[in-house]
Structures are given as structure tokens and as C-alpha cells.
Amino acid sequence: MGAEQVVWSIPIISGLLVASWSDITTRRIPNKITVAILCVGLALALSDYGRVSVSECLGAVGVSFALMLLPFVIRLYKGGDLKLVVASSAWLTPSEACWSILLGVILGGVLGMLVLLRHKQARVSFKATAWLALTSRYVDQGALETNERGRTVPMAVAFSGAVLATLHLGMPWAQ
């Protein structure tokens, strides 16, 4: 790992870890975190240390917003998830942003299944399982605890993992 990669890796890793921890513990992602991730990503794009150009940065932010807006509007994801995905896309190219969102949705589905298994509920209906697989955010209300942390999947973990995997491993077809 070169010095330039270390320079741009530290802020995104730190920001995504804080966002994930916040989502796990409170099911909220503070705006301060997403704004910081977006601003540092844009600042690095403007500098010599960024891995993407300003046009790629803004293109990825726009693509991410467009892809995440409908799931947000129909309440598949919460506002913090939308903002985190859009902000972290400032570190990616537009094609990497698309891949990262797809990977994040897949990881969210896996994480959702783990949440179901953790609660050891044998009476999860097929409908609830199908809904979880489609939304990756909400699970059957009767199958889990009644508190907010028991009903939802901390999608910041999934989307953060997807962004970091995309940044450090790349996209499968680009190998």
C-alpha cells in the first residue's frame, strides 16, 4: 500500500467505522458523519491525493443518489442509509458506486438473515423471508423483538463493507 493510498484510506475507513457503530448501537447515522465523509472525499478529489477526479466524484454521487432515491421513497431504506451511500460514493467512480450499491444490498440481505438467525425464531413465514430478501432492511414485526434494534438491519455495516471492498479489492470484472 503506497503513501497516497494510506492518505485517502484513513478518513474513509474511520468514517465508515463510526457510521457502522452508530447504526449498530442506535440505528441512526448522524449527519455530521455523512457530511464529513462527503466533504473529505470531495476535497481529496480536488487534491493530488484523490483516487478519483472531481467529475468522477460528482458523477458517482449523482448516480448513487438516483439509485437510492426510489428505495428511500418507498421506505426500504432510511434517510441515514441514503446519505451514507451518497456520501461514501464521493470516493468512487460512477461504475464503482453502482457495484458498491449492489454489493451492499446483497450484504444487507445476508446480514438480515443473520439477524433472523440470532433471534432464533422458528416461526418466520415465507412472506417475511421474501420481504427481507427484497428489502434487506425490515423484517417480520412478529418474528423479532419489538424494539427498533431488533426489527431492522444496520445497513451501514453492509454498505460500508461494500464501499471498502470496492475501494480495496475493486470490481470483479475489472480484474
Phi and psi in degrees as GROMACS dihedral restraints (atoms count N, CA, C in turn):
[ dihedral_restraints ]
;  ai    aj    ak    al  type     phi  dphi    fc
    3     4     5     6     1   -78.5    20    10
    4     5     6     7     1   169.3    20    10
    6     7     8     9     1   -61.7    20    10
    7     8     9    10     1   -39.0    20    10
    9    10    11    12     1   -64.4    20    10
   10    11    12    13     1   -39.9    20    10
   12    13    14    15     1   -65.6    20    10
   13    14    15    16     1   -36.7    20    10
   15    16    17    18     1   -64.1    20    10
   16    17    18    19     1   -41.5    20    10
   18    19    20    21     1   -59.3    20    10
   19    20    21    22     1   -46.9    20    10
   21    22    23    24     1   -85.0    20    10
   22    23    24    25     1   -15.7    20    10
   24    25    26    27     1   -77.4    20    10
   25    26    27    28     1   -38.8    20    10
   27    28    29    30     1   -58.4    20    10
   28    29    30    31     1   -49.5    20    10
   30    31    32    33     1   -66.1    20    10
   31    32    33    34     1   -38.8    20    10
   33    34    35    36     1   -72.3    20    10
   34    35    36    37     1   -40.4    20    10
   36    37    38    39     1   -63.5    20    10
   37    38    39    40     1   -46.2    20    10
   39    40    41    42     1   -60.8    20    10
   40    41    42    43     1   -47.8    20    10
   42    43    44    45     1   -62.4    20    10
   43    44    45    46     1   -42.8    20    10
   45    46    47    48     1   -70.2    20    10
   46    47    48    49     1   -33.5    20    10
   48    49    50    51     1   -65.1    20    10
   49    50    51    52     1   -44.1    20    10
   51    52    53    54     1   -64.7    20    10
   52    53    54    55     1   -43.0    20    10
   54    55    56    57     1   -62.5    20    10
   55    56    57    58     1   -42.8    20    10
   57    58    59    60     1   -64.3    20    10
   58    59    60    61     1   -45.7    20    10
   60    61    62    63     1   -61.1    20    10
   61    62    63    64     1   -43.0    20    10
   63    64    65    66     1   -61.7    20    10
   64    65    66    67     1   -42.5    20    10
   66    67    68    69     1   -67.3    20    10
   67    68    69    70     1   -37.7    20    10
   69    70    71    72     1   -65.5    20    10
   70    71    72    73     1   -44.7    20    10
   72    73    74    75     1   -85.3    20    10
   73    74    75    76     1   -32.4    20    10
   75    76    77    78     1  -124.1    20    10
   76    77    78    79     1    -9.6    20    10
   78    79    80    81     1    59.6    20    10
   79    80    81    82     1    30.9    20    10
   81    82    83    84     1  -135.7    20    10
   82    83    84    85     1   146.4    20    10
   84    85    86    87     1  -120.2    20    10
   85    86    87    88     1   107.9    20    10
   87    88    89    90     1   -60.4    20    10
   88    89    90    91     1   143.6    20    10
   90    91    92    93     1   -59.5    20    10
   91    92    93    94     1   -32.7    20    10
   93    94    95    96     1   -57.0    20    10
   94    95    96    97     1   -38.2    20    10
   96    97    98    99     1   -69.3    20    10
   97    98    99   100     1   -48.0    20    10
   99   100   101   102     1   -68.2    20    10
  100   101   102   103     1   -37.1    20    10
  102   103   104   105     1   -65.0    20    10
  103   104   105   106     1   -41.4    20    10
  105   106   107   108     1   -63.4    20    10
  106   107   108   109     1   -43.6    20    10
  108   109   110   111     1   -60.7    20    10
  109   110   111   112     1   -45.3    20    10
  111   112   113   114     1   -64.1    20    10
  112   113   114   115     1   -47.6    20    10
  114   115   116   117     1   -65.7    20    10
  115   116   117   118     1   -41.6    20    10
  117   118   119   120     1   -67.8    20    10
  118   119   120   121     1   -39.4    20    10
  120   121   122   123     1   -61.4    20    10
  121   122   123   124     1   -43.9    20    10
  123   124   125   126     1   -67.0    20    10
  124   125   126   127     1   -41.2    20    10
  126   127   128   129     1   -62.0    20    10
  127   128   129   130     1   -41.5    20    10
  129   130   131   132     1   -67.2    20    10
  130   131   132   133     1   -34.4    20    10
  132   133   134   135     1   -64.4    20    10
  133   134   135   136     1   -33.0    20    10
  135   136   137   138     1   -76.9    20    10
  136   137   138   139     1   -20.0    20    10
  138   139   140   141     1   -95.9    20    10
  139   140   141   142     1  -179.0    20    10
  141   142   143   144     1   -80.0    20    10
  142   143   144   145     1   -10.7    20    10
  144   145   146   147     1   -92.6    20    10
  145   146   147   148     1   -11.1    20    10
  147   148   149   150     1   -70.5    20    10
  148   149   150   151     1   149.9    20    10
  150   151   152   153     1   -90.7    20    10
  151   152   153   154     1   -11.7    20    10
  153   154   155   156     1  -127.4    20    10
  154   155   156   157     1   156.3    20    10
  156   157   158   159     1   -79.9    20    10
  157   158   159   160     1   169.6    20    10
  159   160   161   162     1   -62.5    20    10
  160   161   162   163     1   -40.5    20    10
  162   163   164   165     1   -67.3    20    10
  163   164   165   166     1   -38.3    20    10
  165   166   167   168     1   -65.9    20    10
  166   167   168   169     1   -41.1    20    10
  168   169   170   171     1   -59.4    20    10
  169   170   171   172     1   -51.9    20    10
  171   172   173   174     1   -67.0    20    10
  172   173   174   175     1   -35.7    20    10
  174   175   176   177     1   -63.8    20    10
  175   176   177   178     1   -42.6    20    10
  177   178   179   180     1   -65.5    20    10
  178   179   180   181     1   -40.0    20    10
  180   181   182   183     1   -62.1    20    10
  181   182   183   184     1   -44.6    20    10
  183   184   185   186     1   -65.3    20    10
  184   185   186   187     1   -43.6    20    10
  186   187   188   189     1   -63.2    20    10
  187   188   189   190     1   -44.5    20    10
  189   190   191   192     1   -62.5    20    10
  190   191   192   193     1   -42.6    20    10
  192   193   194   195     1   -62.1    20    10
  193   194   195   196     1   -44.6    20    10
  195   196   197   198     1   -63.1    20    10
  196   197   198   199     1   -41.0    20    10
  198   199   200   201     1   -72.4    20    10
  199   200   201   202     1   -32.0    20    10
  201   202   203   204     1   -92.9    20    10
  202   203   204   205     1   -11.3    20    10
  204   205   206   207     1   -65.2    20    10
  205   206   207   208     1   -48.1    20    10
  207   208   209   210     1   -62.0    20    10
  208   209   210   211     1   -48.5    20    10
  210   211   212   213     1   -58.3    20    10
  211   212   213   214     1   -33.3    20    10
  213   214   215   216     1   -68.7    20    10
  214   215   216   217     1   -45.1    20    10
  216   217   218   219     1   -62.1    20    10
  217   218   219   220     1   -39.1    20    10
  219   220   221   222     1   -90.2    20    10
  220   221   222   223     1    13.8    20    10
  222   223   224   225     1    66.0    20    10
  223   224   225   226     1    30.9    20    10
  225   226   227   228     1   -78.5    20    10
  226   227   228   229     1   -34.4    20    10
  228   229   230   231     1  -126.8    20    10
  229   230   231   232     1   154.6    20    10
  231   232   233   234     1   -88.7    20    10
  232   233   234   235     1   170.4    20    10
  234   235   236   237     1   -60.3    20    10
  235   236   237   238     1   -37.7    20    10
  237   238   239   240     1   -63.2    20    10
  238   239   240   241     1   -37.1    20    10
  240   241   242   243     1   -64.6    20    10
  241   242   243   244     1   -45.6    20    10
  243   244   245   246     1   -58.3    20    10
  244   245   246   247     1   -49.5    20    10
  246   247   248   249     1   -64.5    20    10
  247   248   249   250     1   -38.9    20    10
  249   250   251   252     1   -65.3    20    10
  250   251   252   253     1   -43.8    20    10
  252   253   254   255     1   -63.1    20    10
  253   254   255   256     1   -45.4    20    10
  255   256   257   258     1   -64.2    20    10
  256   257   258   259     1   -45.9    20    10
  258   259   260   261     1   -64.5    20    10
  259   260   261   262     1   -44.6    20    10
  261   262   263   264     1   -70.4    20    10
  262   263   264   265     1   -18.9    20    10
  264   265   266   267     1   -69.1    20    10
  265   266   267   268     1   -16.7    20    10
  267   268   269   270     1   -63.9    20    10
  268   269   270   271     1   -13.2    20    10
  270   271   272   273     1   -96.6    20    10
  271   272   273   274     1    -1.3    20    10
  273   274   275   276     1  -121.9    20    10
  274   275   276   277     1   166.5    20    10
  276   277   278   279     1   -83.2    20    10
  277   278   279   280     1   164.4    20    10
  279   280   281   282     1   -57.2    20    10
  280   281   282   283     1   -41.3    20    10
  282   283   284   285     1   -68.7    20    10
  283   284   285   286     1   -36.9    20    10
  285   286   287   288     1   -64.8    20    10
  286   287   288   289     1   -36.3    20    10
  288   289   290   291     1   -63.2    20    10
  289   290   291   292     1   -42.6    20    10
  291   292   293   294     1   -61.6    20    10
  292   293   294   295     1   -47.2    20    10
  294   295   296   297     1   -61.4    20    10
  295   296   297   298     1   -42.9    20    10
  297   298   299   300     1   -62.7    20    10
  298   299   300   301     1   -40.1    20    10
  300   301   302   303     1   -65.5    20    10
  301   302   303   304     1   -45.9    20    10
  303   304   305   306     1   -60.3    20    10
  304   305   306   307     1   -46.6    20    10
  306   307   308   309     1   -62.9    20    10
  307   308   309   310     1   -39.0    20    10
  309   310   311   312     1   -64.0    20    10
  310   311   312   313     1   -39.3    20    10
  312   313   314   315     1   -64.9    20    10
  313   314   315   316     1   -42.4    20    10
  315   316   317   318     1   -63.7    20    10
  316   317   318   319     1   -47.6    20    10
  318   319   320   321     1   -62.0    20    10
  319   320   321   322     1   -35.9    20    10
  321   322   323   324     1   -64.0    20    10
  322   323   324   325     1   -38.5    20    10
  324   325   326   327     1   -63.7    20    10
  325   326   327   328     1   -42.0    20    10
  327   328   329   330     1   -64.3    20    10
  328   329   330   331     1   -45.2    20    10
  330   331   332   333     1   -61.4    20    10
  331   332   333   334     1   -38.7    20    10
  333   334   335   336     1   -62.2    20    10
  334   335   336   337     1   -41.0    20    10
  336   337   338   339     1   -65.2    20    10
  337   338   339   340     1   -37.2    20    10
  339   340   341   342     1   -65.4    20    10
  340   341   342   343     1   -37.7    20    10
  342   343   344   345     1   -61.6    20    10
  343   344   345   346     1   -43.7    20    10
  345   346   347   348     1   -61.4    20    10
  346   347   348   349     1   -44.6    20    10
  348   349   350   351     1   -65.6    20    10
  349   350   351   352     1   -36.3    20    10
  351   352   353   354     1   -61.6    20    10
  352   353   354   355     1   -35.4    20    10
  354   355   356   357     1   -85.1    20    10
  355   356   357   358     1    -3.2    20    10
  357   358   359   360     1    49.5    20    10
  358   359   360   361     1    45.4    20    10
  360   361   362   363     1   -98.5    20    10
  361   362   363   364     1   116.0    20    10
  363   364   365   366     1   -82.2    20    10
  364   365   366   367     1   -14.6    20    10
  366   367   368   369     1   -97.3    20    10
  367   368   369   370     1    35.5    20    10
  369   370   371   372     1   -81.4    20    10
  370   371   372   373     1   122.0    20    10
  372   373   374   375     1   -74.9    20    10
  373   374   375   376     1   162.1    20    10
  375   376   377   378     1   -59.7    20    10
  376   377   378   379     1   -39.6    20    10
  378   379   380   381     1   -59.6    20    10
  379   380   381   382     1   -44.6    20    10
  381   382   383   384     1   -64.7    20    10
  382   383   384   385     1   -41.2    20    10
  384   385   386   387     1   -65.3    20    10
  385   386   387   388     1   -42.5    20    10
  387   388   389   390     1   -64.3    20    10
  388   389   390   391     1   -42.1    20    10
  390   391   392   393     1   -62.1    20    10
  391   392   393   394     1   -42.9    20    10
  393   394   395   396     1   -61.9    20    10
  394   395   396   397     1   -44.4    20    10
  396   397   398   399     1   -62.3    20    10
  397   398   399   400     1   -34.0    20    10
  399   400   401   402     1   -79.3    20    10
  400   401   402   403     1   -39.6    20    10
  402   403   404   405     1   -96.0    20    10
  403   404   405   406     1   -31.7    20    10
  405   406   407   408     1    59.7    20    10
  406   407   408   409     1     9.4    20    10
  408   409   410   411     1  -122.3    20    10
  409   410   411   412     1   -50.0    20    10
  411   412   413   414     1  -107.3    20    10
  412   413   414   415     1   141.9    20    10
  414   415   416   417     1  -119.5    20    10
  415   416   417   418     1   168.0    20    10
  417   418   419   420     1   -52.2    20    10
  418   419   420   421     1   121.9    20    10
  420   421   422   423     1   -60.6    20    10
  421   422   423   424     1   -36.8    20    10
  423   424   425   426     1   -79.3    20    10
  424   425   426   427     1   -15.5    20    10
  426   427   428   429     1   -85.9    20    10
  427   428   429   430     1   -19.5    20    10
  429   430   431   432     1  -123.2    20    10
  430   431   432   433     1  -179.9    20    10
  432   433   434   435     1   -57.5    20    10
  433   434   435   436     1   164.3    20    10
  435   436   437   438     1   -89.3    20    10
  436   437   438   439     1   -12.3    20    10
  438   439   440   441     1   -77.8    20    10
  439   440   441   442     1   162.7    20    10
  441   442   443   444     1   -60.3    20    10
  442   443   444   445     1   -39.5    20    10
  444   445   446   447     1   -68.2    20    10
  445   446   447   448     1   -24.1    20    10
  447   448   449   450     1   -82.2    20    10
  448   449   450   451     1   -20.0    20    10
  450   451   452   453     1   -96.2    20    10
  451   452   453   454     1   -20.8    20    10
  453   454   455   456     1  -119.9    20    10
  454   455   456   457     1   160.8    20    10
  456   457   458   459     1  -100.7    20    10
  457   458   459   460     1   131.7    20    10
  459   460   461   462     1   -72.4    20    10
  460   461   462   463     1    86.9    20    10
  462   463   464   465     1   -65.7    20    10
  463   464   465   466     1   -18.1    20    10
  465   466   467   468     1   -60.2    20    10
  466   467   468   469     1   -33.4    20    10
  468   469   470   471     1   -64.0    20    10
  469   470   471   472     1   -46.8    20    10
  471   472   473   474     1   -66.2    20    10
  472   473   474   475     1   -48.3    20    10
  474   475   476   477     1   -68.3    20    10
  475   476   477   478     1   -36.0    20    10
  477   478   479   480     1   -65.7    20    10
  478   479   480   481     1   -43.9    20    10
  480   481   482   483     1   -60.4    20    10
  481   482   483   484     1   -38.8    20    10
  483   484   485   486     1   -66.3    20    10
  484   485   486   487     1   -42.1    20    10
  486   487   488   489     1   -64.5    20    10
  487   488   489   490     1   -46.8    20    10
  489   490   491   492     1   -65.0    20    10
  490   491   492   493     1   -39.4    20    10
  492   493   494   495     1   -63.4    20    10
  493   494   495   496     1   -41.6    20    10
  495   496   497   498     1   -66.0    20    10
  496   497   498   499     1   -42.1    20    10
  498   499   500   501     1   -64.4    20    10
  499   500   501   502     1   -42.7    20    10
  501   502   503   504     1  -100.3    20    10
  502   503   504   505     1   -20.4    20    10
  504   505   506   507     1  -110.7    20    10
  505   506   507   508     1   -20.8    20    10
  507   508   509   510     1    82.9    20    10
  508   509   510   511     1  -170.8    20    10
  510   511   512   513     1   -98.8    20    10
  511   512   513   514     1   145.1    20    10
  513   514   515   516     1   -58.5    20    10
  514   515   516   517     1   -38.2    20    10
  516   517   518   519     1   -79.7    20    10
  517   518   519   520     1    -8.4    20    10
  519   520   521   522     1   -93.8    20    10
  520   521   522   523     1     2.1    20    10
